[in-house]
């Protein structure tokens, strides 16, 4: 299964992009705030088709760990 990574998925623009893309693609919604990511996910028409990735792109060390967790079956 292929996924599209959407960074900034909790902002107004990011949420709108997620709404449009979620109709035809499986998404990995990325952002710093898990609660806001969950809100975005719940607003999509097919929330079970997508994954969440809590990550701070300013923190290099957290990126590797977060992506590794997601690829190894983690994520919400």
N, C-alpha and C positions, 0 to 999 in steps of 0.2 A: 504494500500500500504506500502510495506517495503522499508526502505532506509538504505544505508550503509554510515556511517560517515567517511569522508576522511579528516584528518587533514594535514596541509602543502600542500594544493592543488595548491599553486601558485609557488612552487619550481619546478625545472626541473624534479626531480623524481616524485613529486606529480602530476604534469601535465600528465606525462607518465602513471602513475597508473590510473589516472582519465580516460584517453583515453581508456585503456583496460577494466576497470570495467564498464564504461558507456555503453558498448555494451550489457551487460546482467543484469545490476543492476541500480536502481535509487539511485542517490548519493546526499549526503549533503556535499558540498564542503566547507571546513572550512579554514580560514586564517585571518590574521590581516588586509590585504589591499583589500578593496572592488573593486578597479579598476582592480587589478590583478586577483581577483576571477571572475570578470565578463569576463575578457579575457579568462580565462581557460574555463568558461562555454560556451562562444561563439565558442570555438575550438572543442567542443564535437559534435558528429554527431546528437544528439537528446537533445538539451539544455533545452527544455521545460519539460523534465522528471526529472529535478534535482533542488535542492534548494541551496541557498548560506547562509552561517552562518559566519558573520564577528565576530571574537572572538580572544582575546589575552589570551592564556592559562596561561600566567604569572600573569594575573589580576583575582584573584579568584572572586571578586565581579561582574565582567562583565560576567562571565560564566553563572551564574544563570539567569541573566536578558536576555542574548542572547538566551539561550535555551528556556526559558519561552516564549519569543517572537516568536520563531520559532514554538514551539508546539501549540501556540494559534493562528496560522494562519499568522504569520509575515514571514519575509524572502523575498527574491527576487524570 
